Amino acid sequence: MTGTHVGAAKTAGFEIVRAGAEHLDFCVPLFNAYRQFYKLPSNEAAARRFLHARLVKGEAVIFLALECAGAGPARRVLGFTLLYPTFSSLSMRPWWTLNDLYVVPAARQRGVARALLERARLLATETGASGLGLETAADNLPAQKLYEQFGWHRDTQSFRYELKV
């Protein structure tokens, strides 16, 4: 189910495309910029290895927002979302973690993030998932506002714990 036209949806001068390994040249710079947004050092070589492994092993789904103008590598990538599949023991159904969502600054306020969120929701529906989950930085107020406008609800009943190893 990868490829430029499989599962592609066109909207407002861009289309949402499910990425395959053949889309790494689009994914890597954006993923690297996303990591830098979170104050991590630039490392495109490591980003390429990481994303390639996730896509080839079927461990993640990446949707890209590509500008409709241009062709091939000349097309501008406007944003991406990366989702990981998991399962919910309580619902006994699949569950998707929306781990990353990023839109280049020049493309913000064009509906790119909304289109990527809608495509993620559609993926959950297509796969019979019971839902999607995400987390965002406590100070990322624009993202929180968008998620809430899109129908996401902040969990007020659970705490998130981490164990670094």
C-alpha positions as CSV (number, residue, x, y, z in Angstrom):
1,M,0.0,0.0,0.0
2,T,2.8,2.4,-0.6
3,G,3.3,4.7,-3.6
4,T,2.5,8.1,-4.7
5,H,-1.1,7.4,-5.6
6,V,-2.1,4.6,-3.3
7,G,-4.2,6.1,-0.5
8,A,-3.4,9.6,-1.7
9,A,-5.9,12.3,-1.0
10,K,-5.6,15.7,-2.7
11,T,-6.7,18.9,-0.9
12,A,-5.9,22.6,-1.0
13,G,-2.9,22.4,-3.3
14,F,-1.3,19.4,-1.6
15,E,-1.9,15.7,-1.3
16,I,-1.5,13.2,1.5
17,V,0.6,10.2,0.5
18,R,1.4,7.1,2.4
19,A,5.2,6.9,2.3
20,G,7.3,3.9,1.4
21,A,11.0,3.4,1.4
22,E,11.0,5.1,-2.0
23,H,10.0,8.3,-0.2
24,L,12.9,8.6,2.1
25,D,14.3,11.6,0.3
26,F,11.1,13.4,1.3
27,C,10.9,12.0,4.8
28,V,14.5,12.5,6.1
29,P,14.9,16.3,5.9
30,L,11.5,16.8,7.5
31,F,12.1,14.2,10.2
32,N,15.5,15.8,10.9
33,A,13.9,19.2,11.2
34,Y,11.2,17.8,13.5
35,R,13.9,16.4,15.8
36,Q,15.7,19.8,15.8
37,F,12.4,21.4,16.8
38,Y,12.7,19.3,20.0
39,K,16.3,20.5,20.5
40,L,18.0,17.4,19.3
41,P,21.1,17.7,17.1
42,S,20.9,17.3,13.3
43,N,21.7,13.8,12.0
44,E,20.3,13.0,8.6
45,A,22.3,9.8,8.2
46,A,20.9,8.4,11.4
47,A,17.4,9.7,10.5
48,R,17.6,7.9,7.2
49,R,18.7,4.6,8.8
50,F,15.9,4.8,11.4
51,L,13.1,5.7,9.0
52,H,14.3,3.1,6.4
53,A,14.2,0.4,9.1
54,R,10.7,1.3,10.3
55,L,9.3,1.4,6.8
56,V,11.0,-1.8,5.5
57,K,10.0,-3.8,8.6
58,G,6.5,-2.5,8.5
59,E,6.9,-1.1,12.0
60,A,5.4,2.4,11.2
61,V,3.2,4.2,8.9
62,I,4.3,7.6,7.6
63,F,1.9,10.0,5.8
64,L,3.5,12.9,3.8
65,A,1.8,16.1,2.7
66,L,3.3,16.9,-0.7
67,E,2.6,20.0,-2.7
68,C,0.7,19.2,-5.9
69,A,2.9,21.5,-8.0
70,G,6.1,20.0,-9.4
71,A,7.1,16.4,-10.0
72,G,9.4,13.8,-8.5
73,P,12.0,15.1,-6.1
74,A,11.2,18.7,-7.1
75,R,7.9,18.5,-5.2
76,R,8.0,20.2,-1.8
77,V,7.1,18.3,1.3
78,L,5.0,20.3,3.6
79,G,4.6,18.0,6.6
80,F,4.4,14.4,7.9
81,T,2.9,12.3,10.6
82,L,4.5,9.0,11.8
83,L,2.3,6.4,13.5
84,Y,3.2,3.2,15.3
85,P,0.8,0.2,15.6
86,T,0.1,-1.3,18.9
87,F,-2.8,-3.0,20.7
88,S,-5.3,-2.2,23.4
89,S,-5.8,-5.1,25.8
90,L,-9.0,-3.6,27.2
91,S,-10.7,-3.2,23.8
92,M,-8.8,-6.2,22.4
93,R,-8.3,-4.3,19.2
94,P,-5.5,-2.5,17.4
95,W,-4.5,1.0,18.6
96,W,-2.3,3.6,16.8
97,T,0.2,5.9,18.5
98,L,0.5,9.2,16.6
99,N,4.1,9.6,17.6
100,D,5.2,12.6,15.4
101,L,3.4,15.4,13.5
102,Y,5.3,18.2,11.9
103,V,4.5,20.9,9.3
104,V,7.2,23.1,7.9
105,P,6.8,26.7,9.1
106,A,6.1,28.1,5.6
107,A,3.2,25.7,5.2
108,R,1.4,26.3,8.6
109,Q,-2.1,27.6,8.6
110,R,-2.9,25.9,5.3
111,G,-4.7,22.9,6.7
112,V,-1.7,20.5,6.4
113,A,-1.8,19.4,10.0
114,R,-5.6,18.9,9.9
115,A,-5.3,16.8,6.7
116,L,-2.6,14.7,8.3
117,L,-4.7,14.2,11.4
118,E,-7.7,13.2,9.3
119,R,-5.6,10.7,7.4
120,A,-4.4,9.2,10.7
121,R,-8.0,8.9,11.9
122,L,-8.9,7.2,8.6
123,L,-6.0,4.8,9.0
124,A,-7.4,3.9,12.5
125,T,-10.9,3.3,11.0
126,E,-9.5,1.3,8.1
127,T,-7.6,-1.0,10.4
128,G,-10.4,-1.5,12.9
129,A,-8.5,0.3,15.7
130,S,-10.2,1.4,18.8
131,G,-8.5,4.7,18.7
132,L,-5.3,6.8,18.5
133,G,-3.1,8.3,21.1
134,L,-0.5,11.0,21.2
135,E,1.5,13.1,23.5
136,T,2.9,16.6,23.0
137,A,5.1,18.9,24.9
138,A,3.4,20.7,27.8
139,D,4.4,24.1,26.3
140,N,3.3,23.3,22.7
141,L,0.1,25.2,23.1
142,P,-0.6,25.6,19.3
143,A,-0.6,21.8,18.9
144,Q,-2.7,21.2,21.9
145,K,-5.3,23.7,20.6
146,L,-5.3,22.0,17.2
147,Y,-5.8,18.5,18.7
148,E,-8.6,19.7,20.9
149,Q,-10.3,21.4,17.9
150,F,-10.0,18.2,16.0
151,G,-11.8,16.2,18.8
152,W,-8.9,14.8,20.7
153,H,-9.4,14.8,24.5
154,R,-6.7,15.3,27.1
155,D,-6.4,12.3,29.5
156,T,-7.2,13.4,33.0
157,Q,-7.6,10.0,34.5
158,S,-4.1,8.5,33.9
159,F,-0.5,9.4,34.5
160,R,2.3,8.6,32.1
161,Y,5.4,7.0,33.6
162,E,8.8,6.5,31.9
163,L,11.8,4.3,32.7
164,K,14.9,5.2,30.8
165,V,17.2,2.3,30.2
